[in-house]
Structures are given as C-alpha cells and as structure tokens.
Amino acid sequence: MARTLYDKLWDAHVVAQGADGQTLLYVDHHLLHEVSTPQSFELLREDGLTVHRPATQLAVADHSVPTHDRDAAIADPQAAAQVALLESNCAQFGIEYLSLTGQGQGIVHVIGPEQGFTLPGITLVCGDSHSATHGAFGTLAFGIGASECGIVMACQALWQTKAQRMRVTFTGALQPGVTAKDMALALIGKIGASGAVGYAIEFTGEAVRGLSMEGRMTLCNMAIEAGSRTGLVAPDDTTFAYLKGRPRVPHGADWDAALAYWRTLPSDPDAPFDAEVIIAADSIAPHVTFGTSPDQVLPVTAMVPAGEAKLTKALAYMALTPGDAIDGLAIDHAFIGSCTNGRIEDLRAAAAIAARGHVAPGVRALVVPGSGAVKRQAEAEGLDRIFIDAGFEWRDPGCSLCVAMNDDRLPAGARCASTSNRNFEGRQGAGARTHLMSPAMVAAAALAGHIVDVRVYA
Amino acid sequence: MTPLVTVTGQALSLPDADVDTDIIYPARFLLITEKKGLGRYAFHDRRDAPGFPLAPGVETAPPILIAGPNFGCGSSREQAPWALAGLGIRVIIAESFGEIFFSNCFKNGQLPICFDSETIERLRSAADATVHFAVSLDAKTVTVGDAAPIPFEVDDGRREALLNGWNDIARIRALHGHDIAAFEAAQQASAPWLWTKG
C-alpha cells in the first residue's frame, strides 16, 4: 500500500502495539536541555535506574544561560544551579554534555543538525515543543514532557498515538523579501493555532523544495504553532549535501547504506493524506503577528482587524485598535535569534538590511546567534561588525529573548519586533508585546524604529 | 503516580481560548528544578486581571477545571500540569487541548477530558452556579448535580494506567523489555550506522 513519509518513519519504529491503538515507538535520539530534564533524571534516581543507551543522548544548556560574559560564572544563582545540575546529571548517567564554554554549545534545535545528530529516517525527541524543527531532515521528531524524557532515557521507547496526515503544499516560488518564516506565519494564519492538532504535517511543493535546509528548519519549527507536534520535509539532495561530512553523520560505507535508505523515505506518489492545505507561495507577502497568538497574523500591508472577544482581549494586551496600520507601528526592542531564526542564513539576511543604516534612537536591538558555530561563522564573514556598527548588540548563543528565562527580558509595555516563534502574553517578559516576523523584517524595523515592509529595501 | 478513580467537588471555570502553557506557568519560574510546590505560580501573571477566578497568592483551587478550547497549547513544559496539580486540579475539561500538555497530564495522575462546545457550556454554567461535580473514570462519566451522567471517551490504556496509578517506566520495562531488545537486534542488522557509537 502506498505510504506517506510519516507512515514510513512510524512503521520503521514500532516496538509493540497496545490494545487501545497506542503504539510503543522506538526512540533513536534524544536531545536534552537544562529546563525539562531535572525532574526526568530524578525519576531514574528514585527507582535506581540507568540510562538505556547513553550514546543516543546529547545534552546542552540553552534556555536559562546568559548571552554575555560567557567566561564569567552565571550571575543568577538559580540559573547557575540549573545548568550545573544538567552537567552533573549527565556526568552521573554517562551522557555527553556540550559545555557552556565549549565550541559546540548552542540552542538545542540548532546544534542537533549542526552536529549531524539529526538524521533522516530516525525518531528524535526533546523536552521542547520546537523539536518539530528536526523534521526538516525527514526525521520523525516531536516535543515531549519531562516525564517522557525520563521514559526515553530508561526505556528508549514511548507510548504514542499515531497522528492523522496533513499535506501542506506551497505552490509557486517565493517573491523577493519573503522567507520560510512568512510561509509558516501564512499557514498558521490560514488554519489557526489549533488547526493541525492531531495531525503530522508534511510540507511539499515548489517553494518548499526551493528552500535551503535552514529555511526548511524554520518552517518545521513553527509546525507546533499550528498545533502539530510534527512537521516534515522529505529528504532530498539538499538534505544530503547539508549532512555530508558532519561529525556524527555516517561515513564511508555507512554513508552509502544510509543514503540508499534515506532515498526510499519520500511519500509514495499516490499516498493518502487525511487533510490537504494548499497555499500559493508566490502570493505571500512578509507577515507580522499583531495579537497574542501566532494565528493573529497578517501581511505587513494590512490593518489590524476587529473581531470577537478573544481578539479584543489580545488587542487590549497589545495596545492596538482595529484599523491601526501594521506598517508603521513604533517598536522599542528588536530581537534576532531563537531556534526559529538564529541560523547563519538568518543573520546574513538581517545583516544585509542592517548594513543600510543605523538602529533608530530609542530602539534596543539584540542579535543572538543560535550556536557557537553560527557565531564563529558570522564573525568570519564580518556580520558581527555590520551589526555592531549599525548599533545592534552582538551576543553569545542561547534562547535569550525567545523564552526570557535569563536576564534578556523585556519590561512591561515594551513592543518588540522578534524573529522568535511565540507572541504569547508575557512571553518576552511580563506585559511585553511581541510581533513575530522574519529576520530581515526585524532588522528593517530596528533601523526604522517601526514595523516596515522590508521590500522597500529591494 | 497517584491513581485517579473518582474526583468530586466544585469546578473552576476559565473560558479563555488558547490558554498556552506560558500563561499557565510563566517562563521565569522555569528556573525552579522541583515539581512540587508550584501551585502558587499557576496563572501567576493573569491573577490580577479583573474577573480572573484565582486571586494572587491563592494556592488551592477546586479539583475540576472547565477550560477553553486549545487549552495548554504552546511549550511542552510539564511545569504547567505540575502547577495545576499543585492547586489540587485533577480533571481538566475542554473542547480541545495542546497535544503535549494533554499527554503530560496523564503522566501526573491528571485526567483531561474533551467534550463538544455545547456540553462544555452546560458544564460551565453549572460550575458558575457552584453545582457539585462527580467525575468517574471507572464509569467514564461526568455527573453534574442530579442530572444524568454525561459519558466521555478516554484511551483504554491511559484509563487503566490512571485507575491503577501505574508507573510508565516500570510497565514498559516489565512488559516490553523483550520487544525493545528484539527491535534493537533487528535495527542493528538493518541500520548498523545508527549503532556505531553503541
């Protein structure tokens, strides 16, 4: 029978079937970070258990780490203790830990692909909802909770319910100035924040095939904001070219064997999907969120709409009124970074705009590379100088203003143009207001002091 | 895990849609590495809002929560169900849930129940009128006051685990240890490149 990519990934990892339709699914790789695992290790410790296959686990601290003065001790005692606890737990249970001062540190979803830890055809989990990012490689990747992290460490398997299959096709090619971030926001705007609950999304179509791996990661990263735990792109030559030669990727004869298998993964031509969404990529404009849910989003050329109670409440939080133009909204903060848009191509796109001017008076703009490797690459290309000369702050890698767990936190009432993935109430600090957009759009907003259509720079 | 068989008492109504786990448990409290004692942080930044059903400082709530659609969307943070558990909430009823949150509830002896919007509105009115609720996982019903019990659906496996308070890790190891070993032997043969580091 014809099968989708998701079906093939699922079928290859079935350990046992439960009586109630749940499947015990084998987990090949597990990424750990400091926030979702303290209680997971405690579960093991309570029952005197060990980690089943330590070599399949990789840990890094990213959420609560400071993004400046990396060589100094972490000033916040709670954050310092949390990072130290991850390190000592990894040491005790034999898990490799990429230290804060080492070359490999970065945001968990940025370092997985960089390290070649993310591979096509495998299952990969992490105690973070943006684990969907890794689906860009044709990896069955999804976010789990802390209890499930403990189960994976002890058992290498998880009870899961198979999702329905949704195909999202982006027809045509993207217009200049429009990115994978705009594709993701356009999709979420169309189907809603819960539009893909219960579905695993496969992204297809000319515009998807035309994306780099980094663009595909951005697209899959945001699948969770449409309610799906899983976003997938079928692996192809773009995927294989990205992977070849990375540290943990198979080499030699193993590479050839793996590649032969990976080429069997794409959905069969007549494979059935349970839901279809089609979006004309060539008609997508740069998108900006205006509310407190990622589905409250519109083209930058639009006006803030009126709506029902939910929207009225969101607009009150955002201090906006129906009829306000999105283009022209004054901002006082700008953030370029996160697991959505903290990769080298994102920084290149932002720097190309930053080079055109200087951050507007009254705007504080941060650039936080997604990993140490991204930071070194950017510095080798001179992007750091462009940002610094234009008045941006150049930071060390971490989640930073995406989750606001460290000292990168906005005051109440601040309005931020952000490349991150969530515009929830309080996400960047209690009372702070977030507008999601692409890296080039954030850079443009930082220079203008207000949200602006990046296409004016074309 | 604490077994859940029946839960009785009043219900708390929170009708807002898309209440994400950042609202349930704000990020800055994620620096805490414990899972107990988090009830005081639940909905921390919403408590001052006019009409919000929990006042600042309150550390207990009724055992049943009638939530809005897409409750628990967003971050996978299990601190969200832990914080609700800290308030004493054992049953959460909504039209739909964020999937990771839904799964996390079961891992912590909490029961999420889905009903259609019409049924939710009936339950919400009852909650607002402080009518007594009785949730039976055994019978798979919610009973409001003297009305006829309303049946709900739940996966058999999850129901059994909740009723018995079963520990997932111990169960998987005891019942499926040999299945996992067999899977691993087969994968080592078919995809050796996944095993070069053990």
Contacts between the chains, C-beta under 8 A, distances in Angstrom:
chain1	res1	chain2	res2	distance
A	15	B	176	6.4
A	15	B	179	4.9
A	15	B	180	5.7
A	15	B	183	4.8
A	16	B	176	5.2
A	16	B	179	4.5
A	18	B	157	4.9
A	19	B	156	6.3
A	19	B	157	6.8
A	20	B	155	4.8
A	20	B	156	3.8
A	20	B	157	4.3
A	20	B	158	7.5
A	21	B	155	7.1
A	22	B	155	6.4
A	22	B	157	5.3
A	22	B	158	7.8
A	24	B	172	6.9
A	24	B	176	5.7
A	24	B	179	6.9
A	26	B	180	7.2
A	26	B	183	5.3
A	26	B	184	7.9
A	26	B	187	7.5
A	28	B	194	6.1
A	35	B	30	5.1
A	35	B	77	7.4
A	36	B	76	6.8
A	36	B	77	6.9
A	36	B	78	7.0
A	38	B	33	3.8
A	39	B	33	7.3
A	39	B	34	7.7
A	39	B	35	4.9
A	39	B	78	7.2
A	42	B	35	7.9
A	43	B	169	6.7
A	47	B	167	7.7
A	47	B	169	6.8
A	47	B	170	7.1
A	49	B	169	6.9
A	53	B	198	6.4
A	54	B	198	7.5
A	55	B	197	4.2
A	55	B	198	3.9
A	56	B	198	7.9
A	63	B	30	7.1
A	64	B	30	7.3
A	64	B	31	5.8
A	76	B	31	7.3
A	78	B	31	3.9
A	78	B	32	7.3
A	79	B	31	5.7
A	81	B	33	7.2
A	82	B	31	5.6
A	82	B	33	5.8
A	85	B	33	5.9
A	119	B	194	7.9
A	121	B	191	7.8
A	122	B	194	6.9
A	127	B	76	6.0
A	127	B	78	7.8
A	128	B	75	7.7
A	128	B	76	5.8
A	129	B	74	6.6
A	129	B	75	5.3
A	129	B	76	4.3
A	129	B	100	6.0
A	131	B	76	8.0
A	143	B	76	4.2
A	143	B	100	5.4
A	144	B	76	6.4
A	144	B	100	6.7
A	144	B	103	7.6
A	145	B	76	5.7
A	145	B	77	7.8
A	145	B	78	3.9
A	145	B	81	7.9
A	145	B	100	6.1
A	145	B	103	6.6
A	145	B	104	3.9
A	145	B	107	6.3
A	146	B	35	7.7
A	146	B	78	4.2
A	147	B	78	6.3
A	147	B	104	6.8
A	147	B	107	3.7
A	147	B	108	7.0
A	147	B	168	7.2
A	148	B	103	7.2
A	148	B	104	7.8
A	148	B	107	6.9
A	150	B	169	6.6
A	151	B	168	5.3
A	151	B	169	5.5
A	151	B	172	6.8
A	154	B	169	4.7
A	154	B	172	8.0
A	154	B	173	7.0
A	155	B	169	6.1
A	155	B	172	4.5
A	155	B	173	6.1
A	155	B	176	7.9
A	155	B	180	6.7
A	156	B	180	6.2
A	156	B	184	7.8
A	157	B	172	6.2
A	157	B	176	7.0
A	157	B	180	5.6
A	157	B	183	7.9
A	159	B	157	7.0
A	159	B	168	7.2
A	159	B	172	7.7
A	161	B	155	7.4
A	193	B	18	5.6
A	193	B	70	6.2
A	193	B	73	6.1
A	194	B	18	7.3
A	194	B	69	6.8
A	194	B	70	4.0
A	194	B	73	6.6
A	194	B	96	5.8
A	197	B	70	7.2
A	197	B	96	6.0
A	197	B	97	7.8
A	197	B	98	7.5
A	197	B	99	6.1
A	198	B	99	7.2
A	224	B	74	7.8
A	227	B	70	7.2
A	227	B	73	6.7
A	227	B	98	7.2
A	227	B	99	7.3
A	229	B	99	5.4
A	229	B	100	6.5
A	248	B	197	7.9
A	250	B	193	3.8
A	250	B	196	7.4
A	254	B	192	6.9
A	254	B	193	3.8
A	254	B	196	6.8
A	255	B	193	7.7
A	257	B	191	7.9
A	257	B	192	7.6
A	257	B	193	6.3
A	258	B	191	7.4
A	258	B	193	5.0
A	261	B	191	6.9
A	293	B	18	5.1
A	293	B	20	7.9
A	310	B	16	7.4
A	310	B	17	5.1
A	310	B	18	7.3
A	313	B	16	7.5
A	403	B	27	5.1
A	403	B	30	7.9
A	404	B	27	5.5
A	404	B	28	6.8
A	405	B	27	5.1
A	405	B	28	6.3
A	405	B	30	5.6
A	405	B	31	6.5
A	409	B	28	7.3
A	422	B	20	7.6
A	422	B	22	7.2
A	422	B	74	6.4
A	422	B	75	7.8
A	424	B	20	4.9
A	424	B	22	4.5
A	424	B	23	6.9
A	424	B	74	6.2
A	425	B	22	7.1
A	425	B	23	6.0
A	425	B	45	7.2
A	425	B	46	7.9
A	426	B	22	6.1
A	426	B	23	7.2
A	426	B	26	5.7
A	426	B	27	7.8
A	426	B	45	5.0
A	427	B	22	5.6
A	427	B	27	7.3
A	430	B	26	6.9
A	430	B	28	7.9
A	430	B	45	5.0
A	431	B	45	7.8
